[in-house]
Amino acid sequence: MKTAKRPKCMRRVVIISTYPPQECGLATFTKDLKQGMSADGNTIVDVIAVSRSSVEEFDPSVRFVIDKERLDSYIQAAHIINEEYNYCIIQHEYGIFGGADGLFINQLANSLNIPLLTIFHTILQSPSLRQKEIMESLLIKSQAVVSLSPKGSELLMELFPMIDDKKIKVIPHGVPQFDYNQGLAKYRLGFQDNFVMMTFGLIGRSKGLEYAIRSLEGLDLANFKYLIVGKTHPNVLAHEGESYRFELQSLVAQLKLQDKVVFVDEFLSDEQLKEYLTACDIYLSPYQHEQQISSGTLSFAVGAGAAVISTPYWHATDLLTDERGILTPFSDIQTMSENIQLLYQSRRLLAWHRFKARSYGEQTTWKMVAKVYLELLSNLSTPIRSLAHYKNYHSFDLKQEA
């Protein structure tokens, strides 16, 4: 007589973050990571969403909504997590949590009695005393922490030398699976006769788009289109409306670049974004703040196999090694212009950078990155009080995982 197979024990993971329909990179990251982790068939992944307005209509996988500015909401969330889940992941950005510098998240983290993994999306070189205390508390409470770039890992070790560096992992930002059919993507978007350069993401003054626009002045670029894709960042919209976008549009008119610069004022769906990125020849990332430790937009562009031109902010410096793109100095319009002209004129060089980007991007799909997170979670132990007893973990080796 055959014995019935026992069902697999499903592990339950909860992620604390913003989440769609909220329009921000962190929400998109969480959605993609959740989908990737859930695909193994042995893991249930839910979300506890942080909301300022509590008016969003979240999907059923959102177990609870934290009212950003109410401390009791964080405490209630901690009770739910301890009762229902095996592992907790905190997506950390200072701006998304309540209290001064997002202090309320520490109250939640310190109340957990299950293994905690914290993903740091922003790591400041010179944090304020309070910002440093918030991060240190999360580092101590977490059984593992993740930086999305090697530079972030270095900063954590410099800022917190007392923390066991084996606790700090580097896992790259995941990217969608692209089909790389550029001709078809251009045709669908109506750019089949164009050389396409693109920048996408929520628009704000830190993006340096005025430098990108000025870099096109005087260039002889036939059939060239520069697509600036994305809505204005909600925080920017709340403080200054669309003034920055209007300034950019005025600059385009002043420089007589209306035939080259196209504004796409939309927050793209996943499929739309994949199509735009597949269609673009050059991806331009003109950010003006060096201390940017992670950029999902840059990761996606490399994943799509675009030839990238970027200012040397930290994530770009890490990601564009091995000829995966070209670094151009901050605020240097002339050099940016020369680099654009170089890739436009040399299709051989363009193809080389596109090949190098694609080769790396194929190793960092969400499916592959999610497996690394699941393996990391499976090695986490139950929380203990002494740092000296934390388990040592193996470093993430992207090529080995690939």
C-alpha positions in Angstrom: 0.0 0.0 0.0 1.4 3.3 -1.1 1.7 6.1 1.5 0.3 9.5 0.4 3.0 12.1 -0.2 3.2 14.7 2.5 2.8 18.3 1.1 5.9 20.4 1.1 6.2 22.7 4.1 5.7 26.2 2.6 7.9 28.9 3.9 6.2 32.2 4.4 8.1 35.4 3.7 6.9 39.0 4.2 8.4 42.1 2.6 8.0 45.5 4.2 8.1 48.3 1.5 6.1 50.5 -0.7 4.2 48.6 -3.3 2.1 49.1 -6.5 0.0 50.9 -7.4 2.4 53.3 -5.6 4.7 54.7 -8.3 8.3 54.5 -7.1 11.3 52.4 -7.8 11.2 50.6 -4.4 7.6 49.5 -5.1 8.6 48.1 -8.5 11.6 46.4 -6.9 9.4 44.7 -4.3 6.9 43.5 -6.8 9.6 42.0 -9.0 11.4 40.4 -6.1 8.1 39.0 -4.8 7.2 37.4 -8.1 10.7 35.9 -8.5 10.7 34.4 -5.0 7.2 33.1 -5.3 8.0 31.2 -8.5 9.9 28.4 -6.7 6.6 26.8 -5.7 7.7 26.4 -2.1 7.5 30.0 -0.9 4.6 32.2 -0.1 5.6 35.9 -0.3 3.3 38.6 1.1 3.8 42.3 1.5 3.2 44.8 4.3 2.9 48.1 2.4 3.8 51.5 3.9 1.3 54.2 2.9 1.0 57.9 3.6 -2.6 58.2 2.5 -4.0 54.6 2.9 -6.2 55.2 -0.2 -4.3 52.8 -2.5 -6.1 49.7 -3.8 -3.5 47.0 -3.2 -3.7 43.5 -4.4 -4.6 40.6 -2.0 -1.0 39.7 -1.4 -0.7 42.9 0.7 -1.4 41.4 4.2 -1.4 44.8 6.1 -1.0 48.5 5.3 1.2 50.5 7.7 0.1 54.1 8.2 3.4 55.7 7.7 3.1 58.3 10.5 1.4 56.2 13.2 3.8 54.3 15.4 1.1 51.9 16.7 0.6 50.8 13.1 4.3 49.5 13.0 3.8 47.7 16.3 0.6 46.0 15.0 2.5 45.0 11.9 5.2 43.4 14.0 2.6 41.3 15.9 1.2 40.0 12.5 4.7 39.2 11.2 5.7 37.2 14.3 2.4 35.2 14.2 2.3 34.4 10.5 5.7 34.4 8.9 9.0 32.6 8.9 11.2 35.4 7.5 10.9 39.2 7.1 12.6 41.4 4.5 12.8 45.2 5.1 13.4 47.3 2.0 15.1 50.3 3.6 15.0 53.9 2.4 15.0 56.8 4.9 12.1 58.5 3.2 9.5 55.8 3.2 9.1 55.2 6.9 7.6 57.5 9.6 9.3 59.4 12.4 12.4 61.5 12.1 14.6 60.0 9.3 12.2 56.9 9.3 12.9 56.0 12.9 9.6 54.1 13.3 10.9 51.1 11.3 13.4 50.4 14.1 10.5 49.9 16.5 9.1 47.3 14.2 12.4 45.5 13.6 13.3 45.4 17.3 9.9 43.7 18.0 10.5 40.8 15.6 11.4 37.3 16.8 11.9 35.7 13.3 15.0 36.1 11.0 15.3 39.5 9.4 17.0 40.5 6.2 17.4 44.2 5.4 18.1 45.5 1.9 19.7 48.9 2.0 18.8 50.9 -1.1 20.5 54.1 0.2 23.8 54.1 2.0 25.1 57.6 2.8 28.9 58.2 3.1 28.3 60.9 5.8 25.0 60.2 7.5 23.7 62.3 10.3 24.0 60.9 13.8 20.4 59.8 13.8 20.6 58.3 10.3 23.7 56.3 11.4 21.9 55.1 14.6 18.9 53.9 12.6 21.1 52.0 10.2 23.3 50.6 13.0 20.2 49.3 14.8 19.0 47.6 11.7 22.4 46.1 11.1 22.5 44.6 14.6 18.9 43.3 14.5 19.3 41.7 11.0 20.7 38.3 10.5 21.9 39.5 7.0 21.9 42.7 5.1 22.2 43.4 1.4 23.8 46.1 -0.6 23.0 46.4 -4.3 26.5 47.3 -5.2 30.1 46.7 -4.0 30.5 50.4 -3.1 27.6 50.1 -0.7 29.2 47.1 1.0 32.5 49.0 1.4 30.7 52.0 3.0 28.8 49.8 5.5 32.1 48.2 6.6 33.7 51.6 6.9 30.8 53.1 8.9 30.2 50.1 11.1 33.5 48.3 11.7 32.1 46.5 14.7 29.6 44.6 12.5 30.8 41.2 11.2 31.4 41.8 7.5 30.3 38.3 6.7 26.8 39.5 7.5 26.9 42.0 4.5 26.0 40.6 1.1 26.2 42.2 -2.3 23.3 41.1 -4.6 22.8 43.1 -7.8 19.6 44.8 -8.7 17.4 42.3 -10.7 16.2 43.0 -14.2 13.4 41.7 -16.4 14.0 39.0 -19.0 14.4 40.8 -22.3 13.9 39.3 -25.8 16.5 41.8 -27.4 14.4 42.1 -30.5 15.3 45.8 -31.1 13.8 46.0 -34.6 10.4 44.9 -33.6 10.4 47.1 -30.5 11.3 50.2 -32.6 8.6 49.3 -35.1 5.9 49.0 -32.4 6.9 52.4 -30.9 7.1 54.1 -34.3 10.8 54.6 -34.2 11.8 52.1 -36.9 13.7 54.8 -38.8 15.4 56.3 -35.8 18.6 56.1 -33.8 17.1 56.1 -30.2 18.7 57.5 -27.1 16.7 57.3 -23.9 16.5 58.3 -20.2 13.7 57.0 -18.0 12.5 57.3 -14.4 10.7 59.7 -12.2 11.7 63.2 -13.1 13.4 65.6 -10.6 16.2 68.1 -10.6 18.8 65.6 -9.4 18.5 63.7 -12.7 20.6 66.3 -14.6 18.4 66.3 -17.7 19.3 69.8 -18.6 22.9 68.7 -19.2 21.6 65.9 -21.4 19.5 68.3 -23.5 22.3 70.8 -23.8 24.7 68.1 -24.9 22.7 67.7 -28.2 23.1 71.3 -29.2 25.1 71.6 -32.4 25.3 67.9 -33.1 24.6 66.7 -36.6 22.5 63.6 -35.8 20.2 62.5 -38.6 17.1 60.6 -37.6 18.0 60.9 -33.9 15.4 60.8 -31.1 16.1 61.4 -27.4 13.3 60.0 -25.3 12.8 61.4 -21.8 10.4 58.9 -20.3 8.7 59.2 -17.0 6.3 61.2 -14.8 7.5 63.9 -12.4 8.4 62.4 -9.0 5.5 62.7 -6.6 7.6 64.5 -4.0 8.7 67.0 -6.6 5.1 67.4 -7.8 4.0 68.2 -4.3 6.6 70.9 -3.7 7.0 72.6 -7.1 4.5 71.1 -9.5 5.7 70.6 -13.0 8.1 73.6 -13.0 11.2 71.5 -13.7 9.5 69.7 -16.7 8.4 73.1 -18.0 12.0 74.4 -17.7 13.3 71.4 -19.7 10.7 71.9 -22.4 11.6 75.6 -22.6 15.2 74.6 -23.0 14.4 72.3 -25.8 12.5 75.0 -27.6 15.3 77.6 -27.0 17.9 75.2 -28.5 15.6 74.3 -31.4 15.7 70.6 -30.5 12.0 69.9 -30.8 12.6 67.4 -33.7 15.1 65.4 -31.5 13.8 65.5 -27.9 10.6 63.6 -27.1 8.9 63.8 -23.6 6.9 60.7 -22.7 5.0 61.8 -19.6 4.0 58.4 -18.3 4.7 55.9 -15.6 5.3 52.9 -17.8 3.9 49.4 -17.2 6.5 46.6 -17.1 5.8 45.6 -20.6 6.0 49.1 -21.9 9.2 49.7 -20.2 10.8 46.5 -21.6 9.7 47.6 -25.1 11.2 51.1 -24.7 14.5 49.8 -23.3 14.7 47.2 -26.0 14.2 49.8 -28.6 16.9 52.2 -27.4 20.4 52.3 -28.8 22.0 54.5 -26.1 20.8 54.8 -22.5 21.9 58.2 -21.0 22.1 58.5 -17.2 23.1 62.1 -16.4 22.5 62.1 -12.6 24.4 64.8 -10.8 24.8 63.3 -7.3 27.9 61.1 -6.9 26.6 59.3 -3.8 23.9 57.3 -5.5 24.4 53.7 -4.4 21.7 52.1 -6.5 19.7 52.9 -9.7 17.1 50.5 -10.9 16.8 52.4 -14.1 20.5 52.0 -14.9 20.3 48.3 -14.0 17.4 47.8 -16.3 19.1 49.6 -19.2 22.2 47.4 -18.9 19.9 44.4 -18.6 18.2 45.4 -21.9 21.6 45.5 -23.6 21.7 49.2 -24.2 25.0 51.1 -24.7 25.1 53.3 -21.6 26.6 56.7 -21.2 26.5 57.8 -17.5 28.0 60.3 -15.1 30.3 58.5 -12.5 27.9 58.2 -9.6 28.7 55.2 -7.4 26.4 52.6 -8.8 27.4 53.5 -12.4 31.1 53.3 -11.6 30.5 49.8 -10.2 28.1 48.6 -12.9 29.8 49.9 -16.0 33.1 48.2 -15.4 34.4 45.7 -18.1 33.3 48.1 -20.9 29.6 47.7 -20.2 29.3 51.5 -20.8 31.0 54.9 -20.9 31.5 57.2 -17.9 31.3 60.9 -18.6 32.3 63.6 -16.0 29.6 65.4 -14.0 28.4 68.7 -15.5 30.7 68.3 -18.5 28.4 68.9 -21.4 31.1 68.9 -24.0 32.4 65.4 -23.1 28.9 64.1 -22.9 28.2 65.5 -26.4 31.4 63.8 -27.7 30.5 60.5 -26.2 27.0 60.6 -27.8 28.5 61.5 -31.2 31.1 58.7 -30.8 28.5 56.0 -30.3 26.2 57.4 -33.0 29.0 57.4 -35.6 30.7 54.1 -34.6 28.2 51.4 -34.9 30.9 48.9 -34.2 31.7 50.5 -30.8 28.0 50.8 -30.1 27.5 47.1 -30.8 30.4 46.2 -28.6 29.1 48.1 -25.5 25.6 46.7 -26.2 27.0 43.1 -26.2 28.9 43.7 -23.0 25.8 45.1 -21.3 23.6 42.3 -22.5 26.1 39.6 -21.4 26.0 40.9 -17.8 22.3 41.6 -17.8 21.5 38.0 -18.7 23.1 37.0 -15.4 21.0 39.3 -13.3 17.4 38.5 -14.2 14.9 38.6 -11.4 14.5 34.8 -11.7 18.2 34.3 -10.9 18.5 37.1 -8.3 15.4 35.8 -6.5 17.1 32.3 -6.1 20.0 34.0 -4.4 17.7 35.7 -1.9 15.9 32.5 -1.2 19.1 30.7 -0.5 20.2 33.5 1.8 17.0 33.3 3.7 17.2 29.6 4.1 20.6 30.0 5.8 19.3 32.5 8.4 19.0 31.4 12.0 16.5 32.4 14.6 17.5 35.8 16.1 19.9 35.7 19.0 21.2 38.5 21.2 24.9 38.4 20.9 26.6 39.6 17.7 29.4 37.2 18.3 27.1 34.2 17.7 25.7 35.3 14.3 26.2 32.6 11.7 28.8 33.2 8.9 27.4 33.3 5.4 29.1 32.8 2.1 29.6 35.8 -0.2 27.5 36.1 -3.3 29.3 35.2 -6.4 27.3 36.3 -9.4 29.2 34.3 -12.0 29.0 31.2 -9.9 25.3 31.6 -9.4 24.8 32.1 -13.1 
